[in-house]
Amino acid sequence: MMDSRKSIQLPKREIPVYAEVDIMVAGGGPAGVGAALAAARNGASVLLIEQRGYLGGMATVSGVPAFCPYTDHLKPVIRGIGLEILLEMKQRMEPSFQKEWESQLDWVPIDGEVLKRLLDELMIEAGVKVL
């Protein structure tokens, strides 16, 4: 049986290379941020591509109100970069917020603007190129 699909041939053209990196991460939500930071902190050159003008995913785009639980009700079960971001965001909040949420790791409210700035700073510190 003959293949009935048609094809077209595009003309050859040169496309400039934007960046040469070890790792390219698509998406600046929590998984992309974590992947980019982990790779860069371990010595890889990283390009993180995000469609919006800021990182954070649903927390900053859609205003998700809180981080999901980081504990099993007794001890932290989420650690690493995720916990680092949560704790640093809490430190950047106003004193009344810090006092109320000081020891809490579950359902901590998100300030999208604080989180945007924090994620930008973490990328800069780690040397991640963001597009």
C-alpha positions in Angstrom: 0.0 0.0 0.0 1.3 3.4 -0.9 1.8 6.2 1.6 -0.8 8.8 0.7 0.6 11.6 2.8 1.9 14.5 0.9 5.0 16.5 1.9 6.5 19.9 1.2 10.1 20.9 1.1 11.1 24.1 2.9 13.9 26.2 1.6 17.2 25.9 3.4 17.9 28.9 5.7 20.2 29.9 8.5 18.8 30.2 11.9 21.0 32.0 14.5 21.8 30.2 17.7 20.5 32.1 20.8 22.6 30.3 23.4 24.7 27.3 23.8 24.0 25.7 27.2 24.3 22.3 28.9 20.6 22.3 30.0 17.5 24.1 28.5 14.5 24.1 30.8 11.1 24.9 29.3 8.7 26.6 31.8 9.4 28.7 34.9 6.9 27.1 37.2 7.9 25.3 40.4 9.4 22.2 38.5 11.2 24.4 36.0 12.6 26.7 38.7 13.8 23.7 40.7 15.4 22.0 37.7 17.1 25.2 36.5 18.5 26.0 40.0 19.6 22.4 40.7 21.4 22.2 37.4 23.1 25.6 37.7 24.1 25.0 41.3 25.8 21.8 40.1 27.9 23.5 37.5 25.7 23.3 34.3 25.1 26.3 32.1 21.3 26.7 32.0 18.8 28.5 29.9 15.3 28.8 31.4 12.6 29.7 28.9 9.3 31.1 30.2 6.5 32.4 28.1 5.6 35.2 30.6 7.7 38.1 31.8 8.1 36.4 35.3 8.6 33.1 37.0 6.5 31.2 39.5 3.9 29.4 37.4 0.3 29.3 38.8 1.4 31.0 42.0 2.3 34.2 40.2 0.2 33.9 37.0 -3.2 32.9 38.5 -2.8 33.9 42.1 -2.9 30.4 43.7 -3.3 31.5 47.3 -1.0 29.2 49.2 1.8 26.6 49.0 0.5 23.1 49.5 1.5 21.2 52.6 5.2 20.6 53.1 4.7 18.2 56.0 3.0 15.0 56.9 1.5 16.8 59.9 4.5 15.9 61.9 7.7 16.6 60.0 8.7 18.2 56.7 8.5 15.9 53.7 9.3 18.5 51.1 12.8 19.9 51.4 15.5 21.1 49.1 14.9 24.0 46.7 11.1 24.0 47.4 11.6 24.5 51.1 14.3 27.0 50.5 12.0 29.1 48.4 9.1 28.9 50.9 11.3 29.9 53.9 13.0 32.8 52.0 9.6 34.1 50.8 8.4 34.1 54.4 11.5 36.0 55.5 10.8 38.7 52.9 7.2 39.3 54.2 6.1 42.0 56.6 6.7 41.3 60.3 3.1 40.5 61.2 3.1 37.8 58.4 6.4 36.4 59.7 5.1 36.2 63.2 1.8 34.4 62.2 3.5 31.9 59.8 6.9 31.6 61.5 6.6 27.9 62.4 4.1 26.9 59.7 5.0 24.9 56.6 1.5 24.0 55.4 -0.8 26.2 53.4 1.4 29.2 53.8 -0.1 32.2 51.8 1.8 33.3 48.7 2.6 36.9 47.9 3.0 36.6 44.1 5.1 39.9 43.8 7.5 38.8 46.6 7.8 35.4 45.0 8.5 36.9 41.5 11.4 39.0 42.9 12.8 36.1 44.9 12.8 33.7 41.9 14.5 36.3 39.7 17.2 36.8 42.4 17.8 33.1 42.8 18.2 32.7 39.0 20.7 35.6 38.9 22.7 34.2 41.9 22.9 30.8 40.3 23.8 32.1 36.9 20.7 30.9 35.1 20.0 32.7 31.8 16.3 33.5 31.6 14.5 34.0 28.3 
